[in-house]
Amino acid sequence: MTTACVHYVGFRDDRYWNAVRIFGGPRVIHRRWDFYATRDVGPDDIVVFAEGDETQPLAERNATDIDERWL
């Protein structure tokens, strides 16, 4: 049995705290919607975007992600 993870994508301002109040804390914070973010998201995961949705173009460059295990 797998547990859904919460992923936050592209948050840089106070909208982060609004999302935390609604969805709970993220498991992973993706700085951009890039190749790594698409690879990390599982079929049952929840993805919360600061702007846009999963149909937006992928970032040209990959960014490092923040995983709660590192905190």
MARNUSE-494728 format. One line per field, with one value per residue (C-alpha): chain; residue number from 1; x, y, z; residue in one letter. Coordinates in steps of 0.05 Angstrom, whole numbers. Layout:
N
ch: A	...
i: NUM	...
c1: X	...
c2: Y	...
c3: Z	...
aa: A	...
//
This chain:
71
ch: A	A	A	A	A	A	A	A	A	A	A	A	A	A	A	A	A	A	A	A	A	A	A	A	A	A	A	A	A	A	A	A	A	A	A	A	A	A	A	A	A	A	A	A	A	A	A	A	A	A	A	A	A	A	A	A	A	A	A	A	A	A	A	A	A	A	A	A	A	A	A
i: 1	2	3	4	5	6	7	8	9	10	11	12	13	14	15	16	17	18	19	20	21	22	23	24	25	26	27	28	29	30	31	32	33	34	35	36	37	38	39	40	41	42	43	44	45	46	47	48	49	50	51	52	53	54	55	56	57	58	59	60	61	62	63	64	65	66	67	68	69	70	71
c1: 0	28	14	2	55	42	86	90	114	140	122	163	118	62	20	62	32	-39	-25	1	-63	-105	-65	-17	58	92	134	174	181	199	227	203	159	216	236	255	188	149	191	180	104	69	0	-35	5	-23	12	-2	22	36	16	-11	-21	12	0	48	113	171	227	287	334	324	326	344	285	275	254	227	276	333	304
c2: 0	68	135	196	250	325	363	439	470	541	573	636	680	680	634	578	588	591	524	494	514	481	419	409	411	386	323	354	426	432	500	491	445	408	338	318	342	302	240	246	252	185	166	179	241	311	367	439	492	565	583	542	467	403	423	482	473	442	489	489	476	429	457	423	402	406	341	342	286	336	386
c3: 0	-20	12	-31	-25	-30	-79	-82	-147	-157	-90	-74	-32	20	-23	6	75	45	11	76	112	58	36	95	90	27	23	-34	-58	-131	-149	-221	-262	-295	-316	-245	-218	-269	-254	-179	-180	-170	-196	-129	-109	-100	-137	-116	-165	-146	-218	-275	-277	-302	-375	-372	-410	-372	-350	-396	-338	-280	-209	-144	-102	-27	6	77	95	86	137
aa: M	T	T	A	C	V	H	Y	V	G	F	R	D	D	R	Y	W	N	A	V	R	I	F	G	G	P	R	V	I	H	R	R	W	D	F	Y	A	T	R	D	V	G	P	D	D	I	V	V	F	A	E	G	D	E	T	Q	P	L	A	E	R	N	A	T	D	I	D	E	R	W	L
//
